[in-house]
Amino acid sequence: MTTVAITGGIGAGKSEALKAFERHGAAVSSSDQTVHRLFGEDAEVRAALRDRFGEEIFDADGELDRPRLGRIVFADRDQLTWLEELLHPRVVREDLAWRERLLLEPRPPTLIVTEVPLLYETGGERRFDKVVAVTAPEMVRAARTKVRADGRSARLLPDAEKIRRADFAFVNDGSLEALDQFVIGVIRTIGQDPSG
């Protein structure tokens, strides 16, 4: 079983790359989706958030108001560090447990791909056999995302450094077909056959 991480900045196209890997037979997961699940379902995480930030970060239905939480943590480095220290170990545990469940299947997948936005920033690359960095020019990324400029990108490793450290890199400024062909090439290079 080969494990691959996809990383890159906001709006670079990591999620589209993940979908492409899934189309070609990989088992896939997203760290962002794991975080969403923790916010919604993990009692310890929700209690810690209430203790730290109060009830005002939850809406009338008890759901976490993610934009409000984002405004708090991205304006205060200490708050962001606290949140990351709360979430990252849990995200790693969830990912490793998912891998273990896959290994127990009658026909385990030979390729596992996980989208990890903060891969290098958290030292997470050590958990994977290969790393794919997906980048795009700033203007392209801004056009793809509705996320406002809130200082998030400033704390991320520069794209050039991600590309240098990754096993595979793709500048995602063209078509989905081009991204798909890149993914097929990665799968073939690491010894998997996307045709089945």
Residue pairs with C-beta under 8 A, 6 or more apart in sequence:
1 99
1 102
1 103
1 108
1 109
1 110
1 111
1 112
2 110
2 111
2 112
2 129
2 130
2 190
2 191
2 192
3 99
3 112
3 113
3 114
3 127
3 128
3 129
3 130
4 21
4 26
4 111
4 112
4 113
4 114
4 128
4 129
4 130
4 131
4 132
4 186
4 190
5 113
5 114
5 115
5 116
5 119
5 124
5 125
5 127
5 128
5 130
5 131
5 132
6 14
6 17
6 18
6 21
6 113
6 114
6 115
6 116
6 131
6 132
6 133
6 134
7 14
7 115
7 116
7 117
7 118
7 119
7 120
7 131
7 132
7 133
7 134
7 162
7 166
8 14
8 117
8 133
8 134
8 135
8 136
8 159
8 162
8 172
9 117
9 135
9 136
9 141
9 153
9 156
9 159
10 117
10 141
10 145
10 147
10 152
10 153
11 136
11 140
11 141
11 142
11 143
11 144
11 145
11 147
12 134
12 135
12 136
12 141
12 172
13 134
13 136
13 144
13 172
13 179
14 115
14 117
14 134
15 30
15 115
16 172
16 176
16 179
17 115
17 132
17 134
17 170
17 172
17 179
17 182
17 183
18 28
18 30
18 113
18 115
19 28
20 176
20 179
20 180
20 183
21 28
21 111
21 113
21 183
21 187
22 28
22 113
23 180
24 183
24 184
24 187
24 194
25 109
25 111
25 192
25 194
25 196
26 109
26 111
26 112
26 113
26 187
26 192
27 102
27 109
27 111
27 112
27 113
28 112
28 113
28 114
28 115
29 95
29 98
29 112
29 113
29 114
29 115
30 114
30 115
31 91
31 95
31 114
31 115
31 116
31 117
31 118
32 115
32 117
34 90
34 91
34 94
34 95
35 87
35 91
37 94
38 45
38 87
38 90
38 91
38 94
39 45
39 46
39 49
39 64
39 66
40 63
40 64
42 90
45 86
45 87
45 90
46 64
48 86
49 57
49 64
49 69
49 86
50 57
50 58
52 79
52 82
53 69
53 72
56 68
57 64
57 65
57 68
57 69
57 72
58 64
58 65
59 65
69 83
70 150
71 150
72 79
73 79
73 80
73 83
74 80
74 150
74 151
74 152
75 150
75 151
80 155
84 118
84 122
88 118
88 122
92 124
92 127
95 114
95 127
96 127
99 112
102 108
102 109
102 112
110 192
111 187
111 190
111 192
114 128
116 124
118 124
118 156
119 125
119 128
119 131
120 157
120 161
120 162
120 165
121 155
121 156
121 157
125 131
125 165
129 190
130 167
130 168
130 186
130 190
131 165
131 166
131 167
131 168
132 166
132 167
132 168
132 169
132 170
132 186
133 159
133 162
133 163
133 165
133 166
133 168
133 169
133 170
134 169
134 170
134 172
135 159
135 162
135 163
135 169
135 170
135 171
135 172
136 144
136 171
136 172
136 173
137 171
137 173
140 172
140 173
162 169
163 169
168 182
168 186
168 189
170 179
170 182
172 179
183 194
184 194
187 193
187 194
188 194
